[in-house]
Amino acid sequence: MNLLSILTFLPLIAGIIILVAPSGWQKQFKYITLAVTLVQIAISGYIYFHFDNSLRGVDLINSYQFKEQISWIRLDLGSMGKLQIDYFLGIDGLSVPFLLLTSIIMMVATISSWEIKTNLKGYFALFLLLDTAIIGVFCALDFFLFYIFYELMLLPLYFLIGMWGGVRREYAAIKFFLYTLAGSVFMLLIMVGLYFSVTDPETGNHTFNMVHMMNPANYSGDSIFGSLAQQTLLGIPARLLGFIILFIAFAIKVPIVPLHTWLPDAHVEAPTPVSIILAGILLKVGGYGILRICYGIFPDAAIHTSWWLGLIGVVSIVYGALNALAQKDLKRLIAYSSVSHMGFVLLGTASLTAEGAAGSVMQMISHGFLSAMLFFLVGIVYNRVHDREIANFRGLANIMPQYTAFVMIAFFASLGLPGFSAFIAEAFSLIGAFNSETVNGAIPRWMAIAGSVGILLSAAYFLWTLQRMFFGQTRLMGGEEWRTKLNDLTMREKLALAPLALLALILGVFPSLAFDKINGSVLELIHHVTGK
Amino acid sequence: MEQHDIIPVVSLLAVLMPLLSFVLCMFFVPKSISGKVAVSSIAVSFIASCFVFFKIWNAGNIHIQHHWFTLGQTSWDVGLLLNNLSALMILLVSGIAFLVHIYSLAYMKGDENIDRYWGYLSLFCSSMLGLVIADNLLLIYIFWELVGFSSYLLIGFWRTRDAAVQANKKAFIMNRLGDLGFLLALMILYSQFGTLDIEKLFGDGGLFHLSQFTSGEWIAPLGHISYVWLLVCGFGFVFGALAKSAQFPLHTWLPDAMEGPTAVSSLIHAATMVAAGVFLLVRVSPIFDSTVLITIAVIGIFTAFMASTIALVQNDIKRILAYSTISQLGFMMLAIGIGNNGAAIFHLATHAFFKCLLFLCAGSVIHEMHYAKNKLDADCDHQDIRNMGGLRKMMPLTFVTMVIAALALCGIPLTSGYLSKDAILISSFEWATTRSFAAKLIPYLAMLTSWLTTFYIARLIFKVFYGELRIQGDKTERLIHEAPRFMLMPQLFLAVCSAFFLFSVNPLSYENTWLLKVFPGSVALERIHSYHTVIPALLNLFAVLIIYFAYIQYARKEKAMFRENTWLYNFALNGWYFDEFYHQAIVRPVTYVSKFSFSIDRKVIDGLVDIVGKSGVLLSSIAGWLDRKLIDGFVNLAGRAAAGLGNFFRSFQSGRIQYYLAVMIFVVLTFFVLRYFSPAI
């Protein structure tokens, strides 16, 4: 078995074991899950260290690493040719950081799952299924396989929010489900359209192979997405339409303004571990999809739409930050800050420069660690007193000094303090965005300037929150009762938080740990899209 | 060659020792010895800095780099750039930091979070030292933000005080605003030259000098953009410097920053961090064209004047000194604006000593007042100079050192301040000779500001040290005494450093200063001989008169010449109402916009989503209704019809013979009747 397959299906197997295990073992389920995530960290760590930085991947099928390709479904469809679906896994520099990120975030989410008290069997089984689906998304190179994993993420998430969530959990779960489903249904159409346009150069069959889809030579001349045929659908060039639809599907996940309103609700209602996974990894699936699939398969459309993508990025940055400023609920504030921070991903990507694209991948990784940390921190206070209104707390620093220390680290790291990963990520997204007009004219300079306002606003909302909740004389709405409940961090909580803080710090001081891995693929992607 | 290897290592040591101390104080060592750790680390740092200074000063630059990461095709490096400027700054920063550390040993004694204090202070020193020796602008930006961050931590050190945490938030956000300008300037330079390395950009034959300016275009090795961007780049750096150096319009954070411990105000908000803006502008000065330069000069002199008017009427001892700092930084900006970087750096150095000293003395006074207040259980503000008075008898050494610092601030001969202030004033007069009438106002305004400075500092000295102590109690006189030894020693040392001989053998002419010989003004000004005698004489003559005037007013209190509560008085007392203006014009609108955008989110976007959702539900219920009524209706109708028909036919299959017989007879009869009447069948 290939390492990637083990990495992907290990959680599934553990999930099945949990399902069939007798309920008397309930107490052990979390340890099984934790063990699985630790093994995943070990495997993805091994992959990270054995990853060859010089192989660039993206549209070069031979330079993907840890590949596993097995023919999966072969159906003779008569006149329509042969249906060819492969089980095809492989990684390049765009995916390798996400494997490590996913493993680590899943570990933290598991530790955070200690708070789950009901129906443990169902919870951990779904949790592990979700784990498989996410890893699968980052490894799959066959579009069909990708789609299966992509849809498979939805199911456990829906139940995890809908069953273990807060008061309005059903509303949030359905909203989340419909939003993302709306995106992926149309994705299916484009996928099928691509299938009929692309042939495998070796077998001559139509194929779902994503890497083949990136090569214009594999398109048959008269096909719907063939670049020669210039077909139109509804008066829009077919390739542009395909790009837009795929983009919307992934952009809902990112999320972009105005397709973001599922996020605050889902986050607020989701239990803490699910919030961690949502913000830490799921949003990145959107960004990853845009880079790998939208930009990879429709590079021509990517150039034409970069202005709009940049604009969406800037709007998300500023609008998300402004909304965060208006929030009264701490979790909602952090949810909106996610919208703002993910805007940098779009801005950097749209710039089509090496700095911008690498910055945006870095931003995804950095935001993965930091948002997980932030949601974990909110969960801590919510677990203790079941409240997270900012106005109901004051002077928490006096009674929870260690907790406050971690909050300060997370806040300052998120607002882009140099020394932490978010600074490098945001600075280079902006530098790339600014450079774009000189290098390739993808997006104008003012977008970088407007985006940098987000850095200012993020300082405003985070520091305002610090001032209101943590400093000053201690005053709690729940009085003495809360004071006794608001204990400082436990060892378990520190064990979950410290690695995240350290990773954000290490990546901020030694960004080469990430940049070395992604640089080759980013350059290849930029070359693929712009030809430079 | 060997020395060239060791100097960078030593300078790195100077930066890393405080960082080590930060880590140790925050996480590892117990509270009781955290002070010793911090002081010894900064001592090592200071010794290392001395070594570096004497090796580098006038002996050539050292620039070493180490690969950091590669992005795209560009290699980003971290490195050290040691030249005269950084050598001077590293010495100045570590020296003053060392003194303030010693002072803090006594000043902060007994604070329950003392380990955090030492940790934060160490972090500041490390970032500030890193800033001055960093070799590229990205690195400077990084340390620039880190000093802002450590300043945030230190301003809000007493974090249960609301005023302190409001102040540190304000300081950080205003500095962030300035940072945006800095960042923008970095982006412009990077897109034009593909590097942010200071020496590659501005060194001899550097990339910046390859720029060509033709017909409104700025043509650089990589980019070809409008000339406007050169201005934007210059203004970006200036904007960043305005925030850090607390200049108009981003100055309002500094007075509030006085909520931090006084030792911190002394080190960070008077001597070192606020000077970082001046330092940065000197580092990047080649890119300023005449428009930017004149803007810097105008902002500088306006800030200097404005802040000194505000300082005239403040009552909080630290706020007076804070506005004084703003005002003096304005003088440094003016010097940069008129192209005399040397004078700016010179004034930065002298100001660092005497302003640090003023704050340390103020700290001693506050320390004693606080002690007396607590002993007497009095309810008054121990930082209000209206409550002080007569302290010269109780704290003679503090009095003497503070007077020396005050004289330096006024620019009285024999002090270092005299030299550096003259350097700025005289060169500004020289600069103005060839300029328009409006520009000629600048040096006169500077002179006026200098006299205002003399007045406010004289007022402070007389109110604090002369007259009678105004908080009264039985043994007040015995309660207040000289500050502890550890606080006095740095004061005495700084008092010595505020004298002329540290900088020049000639007490009356700045032109022999060793420091200025190394930093020539970047714009050569024609020396106008008469200015060099007339201006100092005029300046000092009036200064002495003003001091005498203040003496009558505040020490002898013969007659009150100023009415308070006039419009002008309140205008100055409230700092020209900048805070109110910003609150109304910026903070409130932003809050309003954020609420508005949230309501859009709730009402419009979510509203739309809900409409889509609801219409989905509606559609499905219509479909459901149709399903039940219409489609099922047809099905049911068909079903019922079949059933009815069946029932109808079933009635025939009753099983009764008689019935069958009757029907049969009826049918046969009908047949025959029909047959009979219609033969056609």
Interface residues (C-beta under 8 A of the other chain):
Chain A: K175 L178 Y179 P258 H260 T261 Y319 L322 N323 A324 L325 A326 Q327 T353 A354 E355 A358 G395 A397 N398 F412 L417 P418 G419 F423 A427 F428 L430 I431 F434 N435 E437 T438 V439 A448 I449 S452 V453 I455 L456 A459 A460 L463 W464 L466 Q467 F470 F471 G472 Q473 F510 P511 S512 F515 D516 N519 V522 L523 I526
Chain B: W68 F69 T70 L71 G72 Q73 T74 L138 Y141 I142 F143 E145 L146 F149 G156 R159 T160 R161 D162 A164 V165 Q166 K169 F172 I173 R176 L177 D179 L180 L183 L184 L186 M187 I188 Y190 S191 Q192 L222 G223 H224 I225 V590 T591 V593 S594 K595 S597 F598 D601 I605 D606 V609 G613
